[in-house]
Amino acid sequence: MINPRYGHTGILYQKKFYIFGGKQKSHNFTGFGDLEIYSLQDNKWIIPSVYTKSYLKLRKNHVAELVGNHMFVHGGISEDGDYLNDSYLLGFHPIKWSKCIIKKSLGGDKGTDEIDISPFLSGHACCLVLSDEFNNNKLNIYNIPTLKSGSKILSRIKHSGLYFFGGKTMVGNTEVVTNDLWILTIGNKPLEWIKPELAGTPPEPRYLHTMNFFEEGNYLIIHGGRNDQNNAEFAYKDFFILELSKLEWIQVKIKPAWSGILTVHNRCGHSAIIYGNNKTI
């Protein structure tokens, strides 16, 4: 690996690991947004001939998600310390950046001006909520095939798309931590941001947490993270699920593993995956 970094993202696609963005501490915290690829087949690092500076701002603490044969990137903090709300796609065949085509809303004094409602976020979490019937290498973010009649999965999901939760943002000149849930609906051009109404009691505002989609259970799992403003324990150890058919928050109670000892630790800046029927942290 050429550049040490933190605040970056990594996506696995066809036996290659694509690492994007972040900052490198050894170079006076200078931000960079280039790509490095690790080939699992050849056991070597590859530096592609495409560079981020020509396409989008350098960033850290953004999110990235695999959508079909593209890597989707949103938000983060630029090298100038600005919060970002842009969304980009990295195509793998060939390797090329393109800006996401997202619908704008009417606003302004007369209600006729187009405004970009994309959220400015960093340290947030993102995951793709879509049936495995569609989520394959041929998936196009702007065009999802019609589901076969009788399918049970799509009817259980109120909104398919990219889900975003929590993170830091700016309100005026003040940095705040949020517990907002946003959805970027996919399957049509342009894509569209929505902020749905939710039932139940949401998690406390947080950043540097994880969020995973458990398709069999039809819910999202939120764990950990931190909030410097109201969390004296530095990081959370709680679990919440968002039930996707009703869009309802439910807090999960964890039973002690043995002798009444709770083995779940407070954590932030961690990672988590769904492996089979288990969530691995």
C-alpha positions, -999 to +999 in steps of 0.1 A: +000+000+000+014+034-010-004+058+012-012+054+049-046+068+056-076+071+080-112+082+075-112+063+042-136+037+028-131+002+012-153-017-012-148-053-023-157-060-060-148-090-080-118-101-060-104-065-058-105-042-028-110-006-037-098+019-011-108+055-015-102+089+002-091+097+038-061+115+052-026+105+058-012+115+091+025+112+081+020+140+055+009+168+078-027+157+076-029+165+039-062+152+024-062+131-007-088+113-027-070+089-049-077+053-054-057+023-044-067-013-053-056-045-037-060-076-059-069-107-039-060-129-069-025-115-075-018-104-039-005-070-050-014-033-049-026-015-080-027+023-086-052+031-113-048+059-138-078+078-126-074+105-100-101+121-078-088+157-081-101+159-116-136+148-106-146+155-070-133+171-038-108+153-016-125+140+015-125+119+047-152+105+069-175+100+039-195+068+032-192+044+003-214+015-008-214-010-036-244-007-059-242-031-088-210-024-107-205+010-092-191+024-059-214+051-045-198+079-024-215+105-004-206+134+019-176+137+042-153+166+051-131+182+025-095+191+029-106+226+037-128+214+066-161+219+048-190+195+051-200+180+018-234+168+005-224+156-030-228+121-043-206+103-069-204+070-087-172+052-095-176+029-124-154-002-125-157-009-163-138+013-170-127+030-138-144+064-141-160+089-118-194+105-125-217+127-105-250+112-094-281+126-111-303+136-082-337+153-083-338+189-069-368+203-051-387+236-057-380+262-030-370+298-026-392+329-019-415+322-048-413+284-045-400+281-081-363+279-076-346+245-077-327+237-045-305+207-036-317+191-004-289+165-002-278+163+034-244+176+045-229+148+066-197+132+079-192+102+101-226+089+091-235+054+082-249+041+049-262+007+036-281-005+005-316-018+013-325-040-017-334-076-022-306-099-032-327-107-063-315-074-077-283-067-060-258-082-084-230-070-107-255-061-134-276-038-113-280-002-126-286+024-099-310+042-123-329+012-135-340-017-113-359-045-132-395-052-124-398-078-097-413-112-106-449-116-095-453-133-062-420-120-047-422-116-010-391-094-004-400-061-021-435-060-006-418-061+029-396-030+022-415+003+022-387+022+004-358+004-015-326+025-018-296+038+000-303+045+037-283+070+057-283+075+095-267+099+119-234+117+115-222+152+121-236+183+102-236+221+104-265+241+116-255+277+109-220+280+124-225+252+149-214+216+145-241+192+157-246+155+159-278+141+143-300+111+144-318+118+112-326+090+087-324+098+050-332+076+020-319+081-015-344+062-036-328+043-066-342+027-098-352+059-115-333+088-131-330+112-114-325+096-079-345+113-051-338+122-015-366+115+010-369+120+048-396+095+058-418+096+089-407+071+115-424+054+144-409+044+177-381+061+197-350+066+176-314+061+188-296+090+204-278+113+179-244+098+170-215+095+146-189+068+138-215+041+143-224+011+121-255+002+102-263-031+085-292-045+065-303-079+076-325-091+047-339-122+063-352-102+093-362-072+071-345-046+094-315-024+098-292-027+128-276+003+144-247-001+169-223+020+188-210+054+178-203+085+199-217+119+207-192+143+223-221+166+235-241+143+257-224+109+261-201+108+292-191+073+284-173+083+252-191+058+231-224+039+229-229+001+233-266+000+225-283-018+196-314-005+177-332-020+147-354-002+122-382-025+110-384-017+073-420-026+065-433-002+092-403+021+094-404+017+132-375+020+156-370-007+183-343-009+209-327-043+214-321-057+249-290-078+251-290-107+275-258-113+295-237-141+281-228-157+315-230-150+352-250-118+346-220-102+329-228-081+298-201-086+272-210-058+248-185-030+250-189+008+243-173+014+209-171+038+180-152+040+147-155+002+144-168-020+116-196-046+113-209-071+087-237-095+084-223-130+080-250-157+076-275-151+104-250-133+126-238-097+129-200-096+133-184-066+149 
